[in-house]
Each structure stands twice: as C-alpha cells, then as structure tokens.
Amino acid sequence: MRGGVFRRLLVAYIFIMIIIVGLLSLLMSQYLKVYFFNNKQKELTNISRQVETQLIRHRRGDLTREELEKQVNVIGRVTNSRIIIVDGRNSGAAVANTGLDDELERILKRVLDGEKVVRRQQYASELDTYVVAVGVPTGAGKNKGAILLFSPVYEVDQALSRIYEIIWITAGIALAVGLVLVWVTSRRISRPVVELSRMAEQIARGEAVADVPGTAGDEIGHLTRSFNYMKNRLAETDRMRREFIAGVSHELRTPLTSVRGFIQGMLDGVICAEDREKYLGLAFDETNRLTRLTNDLLDLTKLEAGVIRLNKQEIKLCELIDDSILTVCRSSEKDIFYPEVTVTPEDLSLQADPDRLKQVLINLLSNACRYTPEGGRIEIAAELTGSTVKISVKDNGPGIPADELPFIFEKFHRVDKSRDSAAGGSGLGLSIVKELVELHGGRITARSISGKGTVFDIVLPR
C-alpha cells in the first residue's frame, strides 16, 4: 500500500513539475527569441536612418558617390549587415540591377511604393543564409528611393543558443532539486497515511497500539490527532464494555446462585419443611433484586441509546420533592428524621419531565437513607440562580473517599467493594441519575468529606 500511495503522489508531483518547468522554459525561450529579433529590427531601423542621412547629404552634393559608398560600407562592416540603396527615379532599372532574388525584389517593390517592410527570417540566395530584412522608403517624388538592410540570422541564433542552453540547464537543475523535494514531500504525506492504515488493521484484529506521533498543524496532523482520539475512545469503550459485562455477570450470578442453592436445598431435603418458608422469602427477595437490576439495565440502555423522550411540563418543585420523600420514607426501614426541605422561592417551578425528575430525586434520597446512620439527618434545598435551578441533596453519613468521587457515576461502581447485596442496590442508580440529568440539559456533581457526609448538586435549566 505504501508503494501505491507514495508512487501516485510522486508521479503526480513530477508530472506537474515537468509541465510547469517545461512551459516556463518554452515561454522564456519564445520571449527571448522575440526580444532578440525586435532588438535586431530596431538596430537595422536605426542604421537605415544613418544611411538615409548620408544619402540626403549625397543628394545635396555634400558627398560624392564614392564617399557615400565608402560611408555605407563602413556602416555595414561595423554592424555586420549588408546595405543596398536603390534610387527610385528609375525604379524599374534600379530593381533589375540589385541582383536580388525574386522574393527580395518583391520586398523592394513594396518599399518603393512607400511601405516599410520587415522580415524576421528571409532566405537570401545571394548570401546563402537566412537574414533579418528591413526595407525603408526614402525621399519623395523624383527623389523617392529605398534602403534595404540585411543581417544574418545566425548571429541571433548563436546568441539565442547560449541563452537556451542557460535556460535548459537551469530548468534541469530546478527539476533535479524539485524531484528531491517532491520525493521528501510525498514520503512525508504518505507515511502517516500508511501508518494509520496499518494501525487501523491492528485495531480491527483486537491488538493494542500506541498513539501515532503527529504534531503538525496541517490536515495530516489533524487526521493523526483525530485517529488517536478515535482509537483511545474505542479502547475506552471496549474497556467499559468489558467492565459492564463483568459487572452484569457478577450482579446476575450472585442472586441466581442464591436462588438455585435455596431450590436445590429444598429438592435435596437439606432444608427442612419448617425452614422452607424462610428460604422461599429469601429467594423472593433475590428475584426482586434481579427484577430491579433488569429494570435499571433496561432504563440505562434506553438512556444511552437516546430512545427516551422527555415529556416536559411546568412542575412545582415543592410538590415534586414531597412526593419523592413520601415514596422513599414508605420503603425505608431506618428511623431517619423527615428530611429538611428548603425551596427558594416557595413557588419555584421549572420545565421538566416530572416522572424522570422524580426518579432522580428518589435515587438520591434512597442513597442518602441507605448510608445515613439511624437518627441521621438529610437536607434538600432548591433555589433559583439566574436562568437555572439548583437542587441539593445532603446527608451526614460516612461520606465518600476523595479517590472514589471521580468514579461514582460509572456503572456498577460502589464505594463498598464487597458487592454484597446488603451494601446497596445494583450499582446503576447514579449512572441513571447522571443520564437523566444530562437528558434535561443539566449537570450533576458530588461533594463529600469522609466521615461528614455527601452533597449531590443538580443544576437544571429552568
């Protein structure tokens, strides 16, 4: 797979780079070619003005014909160009006596007609080479004539060849350096992708893998961090699943073992007839415990799956708290003073599902009663704080150790590690409470001092 990703990236980058470098080199070459020819054209045009100046002096009588020819020859040698001057007073004979080939004669006729002609590449048979040709009309009327200038193209070609050589050598060096950079970049991009793919396969096989190192701020770094987060979340979910299964198995095994033992004892005659009622009562209690555990598991599963929908309505907190207290007091066997209730203001109300919020309060009050000693004290307070309602349930029981507080809302977590049925409920009550509070858009926290009691604080949007 690495070869595939790496190869595709490398080929794509090389292809793009070759196209860019090639186009730039080609455009630069064409630009320089045009630039050199334009300069040659301007040079010949300037020479034609110098020749025309000498021709005007000849026509005024300042220069003899021999002197004119001498001046023109000097200019031609200095500029490495051939110069032909045609007198237009007898244009037909003048054209015939130039010794030019047919194409150049046609150019000369156009110039004598008053047109300036420029040819960047024109073959001259008498020179046996390609030339840059410039034809400029001179004079007017009986003094009408033409000046033809020819400069070999090979001079321009030689200059361009050196320039082309520099351009293509530079392009080759740029391409070589670019290939190295492309190789490094492709490797850098493909390596984490391949590594993530390999680790995903390991995770699918159930193997434990370490985090992929990635601190870059680009998309690859973000992908790496997202993968690490997903991997850790999957590992945490798998751990919680195993713990959940282990907890459910333990909670189910204990009452089932007890019930099985009671029934087996009766069938084997180990339990005498007069004790059967007692053991049947114990078996009944264990089946009730199984029923509560099953109901709690069902509620928690529905909450986590998001299938429970709240039936919110306006409820009076005083009435809801009183109903919850009566429900708990009827089922409690302890001699605990009636909880102190403080609601500020007294008519405080909020939008919530009354059945689910009552379930929350019953769970918290049941825990408070279970862990508060005989004659203990329980307090319930509710107050309006801005746009939220805060409900607190406080007891003066043994409290929760500080190292246990972060875990009390986890499934099957108990401060009492004995997991004895006498120690409490199924271990799911606080998990259900947390899910129900968060379903209302609120939050729940716990504060405790060992030996002095525990306070649960619920904050709900009003």
N, C-alpha and C positions, 0 to 999 in steps of 0.2 A: 504493500500500500504506500509505503514511504516513497518508493521509486516512482509510483504513479503520480502522487501529488507533487512531489519535487520536480519530476520531469515535465509535467504540464505547466507548472509555474515558470520553470526555466525556459522552456521552449517559447511560451507566450512572451515573456520579457525580452528574450533575444530577438524574436521576430519584430516586436515593436521597436526595439532599439535599432535594429538594422534598417528598418523603414525610415525612422527619424533621421539617423545619421546619413543614410543614403540620400534622402530628399534634401537635407540641408547641404550636403556636398554638391549635389547636382544643381540646386538653385544657386549656390555660391559660384559654381563654375560658370553657369549661364550668365549670371550677373556680371562677373568679371570679364567674360567674353564681350558682352555688350558694352561694358565700360571701356575696355581697351579699344574697340572699334570706334566708339564715339569719340574717344580722345584722338585717334588717328584721323578721323574725319575732320575734327576741329583743327588739328595740326595742318592738314592739307588745305583746309579752307583759309587759314591764316597765311600759308605760303602763297596761295593764289592771290591774296591781297598784295603781298610784297611784289610778286611778279607783275601784277596789274599796275602797280605804282611805277615799276621800271618801264613797262610798256607805254604808259602815258608820257613819261619823260622822253621815250624814243619818238613818239608821235609829235611831241613839241619841238623835237630837234635837239634836245639836251644830250641824247645818247645816239651814237651811230648804231647800225645794225650789228656790227661786230661786238661793240661794247654791250649791247643788250644780250646777245648770245652768251657772252662771257659771264655777265651777271646771273643769267638764268642757269648756266651750267654750274656756277659756284653754289647757288642756292640748292640745285638738285643734288650735288655731291654732299653738301652739308646735311641735308635732310634725307639722303638715300632715297630719292624719288626721281622719277622721270617726268619732265615738264614739256608739254607741247603747246605752242602758241599758234593759233590759227587766225589769219586776217580775214575778216568777213566781207571785205569789199569784193572779193571774187570767191564766194563761199564754195561753189562747185569745184573749182580747181583746187582750192585750199584743202577740201576734204579728200580729194583724189590724191593729193601729194603727201598726205600724212603717213602713208604706209601702214595704216592700222587695219586690223581685220574688220570683217563686216559688222560685228556686234558693236565694236568700239566706234566705228564710223556712224552707226545709227545713234549712239550716245552723243557724238559730236554734232550731228544734225539737230538733235533736240536742244543742245546747248546754244547753237547758233540761232535757234528760234526763240531764244530768250529764257530757256528753262534751266534751272540749276539741277544737276543730276548727281546722285551719289550711289555708288555700288560698293557694298561691303566686301563682296567676293566676286571678282570678274576675271575670267581666264583671258590672258593676253598672249596670243600665239607668238608675236614677235619677241616677247620676253620669256616665253615658255614657262610661265608661272601664273599663279593666281595673284591678283592685285586688288588693293583698295583703290577705286577710281572715283575722282571728283572732277566734275565739269562745271566751270563757272563762266557765264556770259560776261563779256566786257564791251564797253562803249555802246554807242547807239548810232543809228543812221549809217552813213558811209564808213564810220569807224567801228562798226559792230564787229566783234570777234569772239573768240573763245579761248579759254585756258584749260587744258587737261592735265591733271596730275595723277601719277600712278605710283603707288608704294607697295612693295611686295608683301603679301600676306604672311609669308614665313617668319618675318620679324615678330609680328603679333603672335603667330603660333608658337614661336620659341619662348616668348615671354609668358604666354598662357600655359605652355607645357610646364615651365618651372612652377608657376602658381598652382597648376593642377596637382603637380607632384607634392607640393607642400600640403594642399588641401586633403589629398587622399592619405598621405602619411599621418596627418593629424587625425583624420577620421579613423584610420586603423588603430592608432594609439587609444583614441577615445573608445573605440569598440572593445579593445582588449581590456581597458580599465573597467568599462561598463560590464563586460562579461563577468569579471571578478565580483563586482558589486552585486550584479544580478544573482550570481551563484550564492553569495552570502545571504542576500535578502530572501531568496527562495528557500534556502535552508532554514533561515530564522522563522519564516512563516509556516513552513510545512512541518518542522519538528514538533512544535506544541500540538498541532492538529493530529499528527500521527500518534503522539504520546497520549493525547486524550482518548483517541480511538482505542488504543491498546488497553488503557486503564478501564474504559467502559466495558470491554470484553472481559477483563478480570473481575470487575464488579458483577457482571452477569453470571460469571461462574461461581460467585459467592466468595471470592478471595478478598482479603483486606489489602488496601492500597493506601499509600501515603499521599499527601496533597501534592498537586503539580505546582512546582515553583513558577510564579508569574507575577511580576510587579509592574510590568509596562502599563502605560496609560492608554494604549490603543485598543482596538477591538479584540485582538488576540489575548491581551492581558485581561480584558473584561470577560472574554469567554472562559479563560482559565479560572478566574475567580468564581464565576458562575458555576462552572463544573465542580470546583472544590466545595462550594456551598451545597450544591445538589448532592454530591457524594456524602458529605457529612450529615445532611438531613436524612438521606436514605439509611445511613448507618444508624443514626439516632432512632429513626422509625423502626428499623429492624430490631434494634435493642429493646425498644418499648414493646414491640410485638411479642418478642420472646418473653419479656418480663410479664406482659399481660397474660400470655398463655400459661406461663408458670404460675402466676397468681390465681387465675381462674381454676387451673387444675388443682392447686392446693386447697382453695376455698371449697371446691366441689368434693374433693376426695375426703376431707375431714367429716362433713356430715353424712356423706354416703357410707363411709366406713362405719360410723357410729350406728346408723340405721341398720346396715347389714349385720353388724355384730349383735344388735338387740334381737333382730328377727331370727338370726342363726341360733342364738342362745335359747329362744323360746322353742324353736323347732327341735333342738337337740335335748330339751328338757333341763338345760343348765339353769335357766331362770324358772324358779318355782311359780306355781299358779298365783300365790298371793302377791308376788312381786311384779307380775306381768303388767298390771295397770300402771305401776310406776314407770316401767321401761317403755310402755306404749306412750306415756306422756312425754318422756324424753325423746322418743322417736318423732312424735308430733312436733315438738319444738325444733328438732333438726330439719324437718320438712318445711316448717315455716321459715327457717333460716335460708333454706335452699330457694324458697319462693321469693324472699326479699332479695337475695343475691341475683336471681334470674331477672327480676323486675329492674333492679339497679343496672344490670348489664344491658338490658334492652333500652332503658332510658339513655344511658351513656352512649350506646351505639347510635341511637337516633340523633342525639345532640351532635355528635362528631360528624355524622353523615349530613347534617343540615336539613333533615326532613321534618323537624319540629317547627311549627309556625306559631308565633305568639298571637294570642287574642287580647290585644291591649285595650284597656278601658280605664276610665277615671276611677281610682280607688282611694279610700280613706286609710291612711296608714294606721291610725289608732285601732280601727276595726280589724284590719288585717293582722296586726300584732296580737290583739286579744284572742282572735280565733286560733292563731298559731300556738299561743301559750296554753289555751284550754286543751288543744289536741295533744300537746306534749305532756301536760300535767296528768291527763287521764291515763296515759300509758306508762308514766314514770312510777317506780316503786320507792323512790327516795323521798325522804322528808326534807324537801328544799323549800325555803320561803318563796312565796309568789314573786316572780321577777319584778323588779322596779322598772317602770316604763316612763320614759320622758320623751314627749314629742313636741317640737317647737317649729312652728306654731301648732296649736292643738288640732286645728282643722287641716293639717298638712296633707296634701294629696299629690298623686302623680299618675302618669300614664304608664301602665304596666299590665302584664298578664297576671291576674290575681291568683290563679291556681299555681303557676310556676313560681311566683314570688313567695307564696305561702310555703311551697315545697322547700325553697331556700331557707326561710326562717325556721321551719320545723327541723331541718337537718342541723342547723347551727345550734338551736336550742336543745335538741336531743344530745348533741355532743357535749354542750355545756352541762346538762344534767348528768350525763354519764360520768364525766370526770370531776364534777364538783362534789366534795365530801358532804356527808349528812349535815344539814343545818347550814349549808353554804349559801352563797349569795350570787344571784345572776341579775345583770342590768341590761336593759335595752334602751337605746337612745336613737332618736331620729331628728334631724334638723335640716332646714333649708339653707344651702350655701350657694348663693347666686342662682345659676340655672341647673344646679344638681341637688340631689337629695342624698344625705349621708346617713346610713343606718349602722349602728354599732351594737354588737352582742358581746358582753363582757362577763367573765366568771372569775372566781377566786380559787380555782382548782390548782393542781400541781404545776401547770404551765407546760410549755414545750421547750426542750433544749434548743439553743441557738443554732446548732449544726443540723437540726431536723427541720427548722422552719422553711427552708427553700424547697422542701420536698413534700410538704403536707398535702398539696393539691394533686399529687401524682396518684395514679390508680394503684390500689391495694397497698398504699404506703401507710404504715402505722408506726407511731412512736413506740408502742409496745411491740417488740419484735417476737413475742411469744406466739402471736396469731391464734391465741386461744379464743374460743367463741365467747368467753366471758369478758374478753378485753374490749369488745365493742361490736360494731356492725361489720359490713362486708369490706370496708376499706375503700369504698367507691363514693361515699357520701360527699366529701369535699370536692372530689373531681366533678361530680354532678352539679354541685353548688357553683363552682367556677364557670362551668359551661353555661349554666342558666343565666348567671350574672352577665357574662360576656355577650350572650344572645340578646340581652336587653340593652347592649351598648355600654355597659358599666364595667367596673373592675372591683376586685376583692383583694384585700391584703390582710395579713395577720401580724399581730404584735404579741410578744409573750416574754415574761420574766419567770425563769424557773422557780417554782415554789410560791409564786404570787398570782398566777392566773394568766388568762389569754384573752385578747380582744380581737375580734374579727370586724373589719371596717368594709362596708359596701358603699360604693359611690355609683349612683344611677342618674342618668339624665331625666329631668323632670318631665 
